[in-house]
């Protein structure tokens, strides 16, 4: 594991494992999937390391030690910058998995966009893929299964369920772009 990914894993463990063990299980599986994707997509070493670090840290804003606005993507990204971590890493965390849709629903969209640029790349798509094809207990899901699980967990009237109605198509497009970038798998 690279230095940046190792540091990210340590931070995630420190802030999630004890207080949010289910979230920690999810994060570990997302990071493992991201590491595999980095290799399968033949990303340059620095990009593969960045993808892996972002996967370790994508949900760190859920930590009670870090939570500020209640919007985990923005809280986590701001905290990462406060810790002296790379802006690009923080921006990937800020915008992971269609976060701008949830930010808008929470009245934080302008802040998110003002503070963090949204990267549109193989790395950001792969991060979304890793997150949104991994269940809360680390299980492999299709994106459609993951979206159904989220809707069931939060219920039909929750803000998270509402924002996914608008975010579903862009998310599925990112997932599809990642699938197209992967080499063909033998049958």
C-alpha positions as CSV (number, residue, x, y, z in Angstrom):
1,X,0.0,0.0,0.0
2,X,1.3,3.4,-0.9
3,X,2.2,6.0,1.8
4,X,-0.9,8.2,1.0
5,X,-3.2,5.2,0.9
6,X,-1.7,3.9,4.2
7,X,-2.2,7.3,5.9
8,X,-5.7,7.5,4.6
9,X,-6.5,4.0,5.9
10,X,-5.1,4.9,9.3
11,X,-7.2,8.1,9.4
12,X,-10.3,6.2,8.4
13,X,-9.8,3.5,11.0
14,X,-9.1,6.0,13.7
15,X,-12.3,7.9,13.0
16,X,-14.8,5.2,11.9
17,X,-13.9,1.8,13.3
18,X,-14.9,2.3,16.9
19,X,-17.9,4.7,16.5
20,X,-19.3,3.5,13.2
21,X,-18.3,-0.1,12.7
22,X,-20.8,-0.7,9.9
23,X,-19.6,2.3,8.0
24,X,-16.0,1.1,8.6
25,X,-16.9,-2.3,7.1
26,X,-18.3,-0.5,4.0
27,X,-15.2,1.8,3.7
28,X,-12.8,-1.2,3.9
29,X,-14.6,-3.0,1.1
30,X,-14.8,0.2,-1.0
31,X,-11.0,0.7,-0.6
32,X,-10.3,-2.9,-1.6
33,X,-12.4,-2.5,-4.6
34,X,-10.8,0.8,-5.5
35,X,-7.3,-0.8,-5.3
36,X,-8.4,-3.5,-7.7
37,X,-10.0,-1.0,-10.0
38,X,-6.7,1.1,-10.0
39,X,-4.9,-2.0,-11.3
40,X,-7.6,-3.1,-13.7
41,X,-7.9,0.3,-15.2
42,X,-4.1,0.5,-15.6
43,X,-4.1,3.9,-13.9
44,X,-0.7,5.6,-13.4
45,X,0.7,4.9,-9.9
46,X,-0.1,8.3,-8.5
47,X,-3.7,8.2,-9.8
48,X,-4.2,4.7,-8.5
49,X,-2.9,5.8,-5.1
50,X,-5.1,8.8,-5.1
51,X,-8.2,6.6,-5.9
52,X,-7.3,4.3,-3.1
53,X,-6.8,7.1,-0.6
54,X,-10.1,8.7,-1.7
55,X,-11.9,5.4,-1.2
56,X,-10.5,5.1,2.4
57,X,-11.6,8.6,3.2
58,X,-14.9,9.1,1.2
59,X,-17.1,8.6,4.3
60,X,-14.9,10.1,7.0
61,X,-17.2,13.0,7.4
62,X,-19.7,10.7,9.1
63,X,-17.4,10.5,12.1
64,X,-18.8,12.2,15.2
65,X,-15.3,13.8,15.6
66,X,-15.5,15.4,12.2
67,X,-19.2,16.1,11.6
68,X,-20.0,19.8,11.3
69,X,-22.8,20.6,8.8
70,X,-24.3,17.1,8.8
71,X,-23.4,16.6,5.2
72,X,-20.6,14.0,5.3
73,X,-19.0,14.8,1.9
74,X,-18.4,18.5,2.7
75,X,-17.6,17.9,6.3
76,X,-15.0,15.2,5.4
77,X,-13.4,17.3,2.6
78,X,-13.1,20.4,4.8
79,X,-11.5,18.3,7.6
80,X,-9.1,16.7,5.2
81,X,-7.9,20.2,4.1
82,X,-7.6,21.2,7.8
83,X,-5.4,18.2,8.3
84,X,-3.1,19.4,5.5
85,X,-4.1,16.7,3.0
86,X,-4.1,17.3,-0.8
87,X,-6.8,19.5,-2.3
88,X,-7.5,17.1,-5.1
89,X,-8.0,14.3,-2.6
90,X,-10.4,16.5,-0.6
91,X,-12.3,17.5,-3.8
92,X,-12.8,13.8,-4.8
93,X,-14.2,13.2,-1.3
94,X,-16.4,16.3,-1.5
95,X,-18.0,15.3,-4.8
96,X,-18.1,11.5,-4.5
97,X,-21.2,9.6,-5.6
98,X,-23.2,12.5,-6.9
99,X,-22.7,14.5,-3.6
100,X,-23.7,17.8,-5.3
101,X,-27.3,16.6,-5.5
102,X,-27.4,15.9,-1.8
103,X,-25.6,19.2,-1.1
104,X,-28.3,21.1,-3.1
105,X,-31.0,19.3,-1.1
106,X,-29.4,20.4,2.1
107,X,-28.9,24.0,1.0
108,X,-25.1,23.5,0.8
109,X,-24.7,23.2,-2.9
110,X,-23.2,26.7,-3.4
111,X,-20.7,26.1,-0.6
112,X,-19.7,22.7,-2.0
113,X,-19.1,24.1,-5.5
114,X,-17.4,27.3,-4.2
115,X,-14.9,25.3,-2.1
116,X,-14.3,22.2,-4.2
117,X,-13.9,21.6,-7.9
118,X,-15.7,18.6,-9.3
119,X,-13.3,16.4,-11.1
120,X,-14.7,14.4,-14.0
121,X,-12.2,11.7,-14.7
122,X,-11.6,7.9,-14.7
123,X,-10.6,8.3,-11.1
124,X,-13.8,10.1,-9.9
125,X,-15.9,7.6,-11.9
126,X,-14.0,4.7,-10.4
127,X,-14.5,6.1,-6.9
128,X,-18.2,6.4,-7.5
129,X,-18.2,2.8,-8.9
130,X,-16.4,1.4,-5.9
131,X,-18.8,3.2,-3.5
132,X,-22.0,2.6,-5.2
133,X,-21.4,-1.1,-5.9
134,X,-20.5,-1.9,-2.3
135,X,-23.2,-2.4,0.3
136,X,-23.2,-1.1,3.9
137,X,-21.8,-4.5,5.1
138,X,-19.1,-4.6,2.4
139,X,-21.1,-6.9,0.1
140,X,-20.9,-6.6,-3.7
141,X,-24.0,-5.0,-5.3
142,X,-24.9,-3.8,-8.7
143,X,-25.6,0.0,-8.6
144,X,-29.3,-0.7,-9.0
145,X,-29.2,-3.0,-5.9
146,X,-27.3,-0.4,-3.9
147,X,-29.8,2.3,-4.8
148,X,-32.7,0.0,-3.8
149,X,-30.9,-0.7,-0.5
150,X,-30.4,3.0,0.2
151,X,-34.1,3.8,-0.5
152,X,-35.2,0.9,1.8
153,X,-32.8,2.0,4.6
154,X,-33.8,5.6,4.5
155,X,-37.5,5.3,3.6
156,X,-39.5,7.0,0.9
157,X,-39.7,10.5,2.4
158,X,-36.1,11.0,3.5
159,X,-33.9,13.6,1.9
160,X,-31.3,11.0,0.9
161,X,-34.0,9.0,-1.0
162,X,-35.2,12.2,-2.6
163,X,-31.8,13.3,-3.9
164,X,-31.1,9.9,-5.4
165,X,-34.1,10.3,-7.7
166,X,-32.3,13.1,-9.4
167,X,-28.8,11.7,-9.0
168,X,-29.5,8.2,-10.3
169,X,-28.9,8.8,-14.0
170,X,-25.6,10.6,-13.6
171,X,-24.4,7.9,-11.2
172,X,-25.4,5.1,-13.5
173,X,-23.5,6.9,-16.3
174,X,-20.3,7.1,-14.2
175,X,-20.7,3.4,-13.4
176,X,-21.1,2.6,-17.1
177,X,-18.1,4.7,-18.1
178,X,-16.0,2.7,-15.5
179,X,-17.3,-0.6,-16.9
180,X,-16.4,0.5,-20.4
181,X,-12.8,1.3,-19.3
182,X,-12.3,-2.1,-17.7
183,X,-10.6,-4.7,-19.9
184,X,-12.9,-7.5,-21.1
185,X,-13.3,-10.3,-18.6
186,X,-12.9,-14.0,-19.7
187,X,-16.0,-16.0,-19.5
